[in-house]
Amino acid sequence: EGALRFIFLHELGHVLGLALGAHGFWDAEPVPAETLESPFVLLSWLPGAEGRLVSRWRERFPILSRLDFYSFAEARLGAGEAGEAYRALAETDFPSLYGATNLYDDWAETFAVYVHTRMLNKPYRVEFTAPDGGRFAYRSCVAEGRCRDKVALLERLLAGPAAAR
């Protein structure tokens, strides 16, 4: 039930991101001006090569640039690197690994994590036990305040047009 709720929230986040003007339309290359000038883009993304957006964290945490969901055997990041990826993620303003892959999933995951944790008071935590027995727990930027600007923008957009200004 919780997983289905979270997936639904993520997909609803895509709809709201477009409807509320948080970002432009995602099926265009090079990235259109309306996307480059949208309020959410400037928080974590920069114009890159070939008209694509790149994470502003790419140089500091290159492991996050190798995230490639749904690639399975062709994935550029191995399952054994998940702990390292989550440790890097914990230093950024991305809400989840999936949110670190592109602008549109960043917005959708920020929305989903926000609703899940702040509105529904549900936990969001990823725990790892390393082969040496060391433990690490990832908590989202929403819970830890690392993405205050994203949350503030999200709250303004959800409050309506007058509050978004």
Salt bridges, closest charged atoms under 4 A:
GLU1 OE2 - ARG5 NH2 3.22
GLU29 OE1 - ARG52 NH2 3.50
GLU59 OE2 - ARG58 NH2 3.81
ASP68 OD2 - ARG76 NE 3.94
GLU81 OE2 - ARG66 NH2 2.75
GLU91 OE1 - ARG60 NH2 3.94
ASP93 OD2 - ARG56 NH2 3.27
ASP93 OD1 - LYS150 NZ 3.79
ASP105 OD1 - HIS10 NE2 3.10
ASP105 OD1 - HIS14 NE2 3.03
ASP106 OD2 - LYS150 NZ 2.78
GLU109 OE2 - HIS10 ND1 2.65
GLU127 OE2 - ARG125 NE 2.67
GLU127 OE1 - ARG135 NH2 2.99
GLU144 OE1 - ARG146 NH1 2.58
GLU155 OE2 - ARG118 NH1 3.88
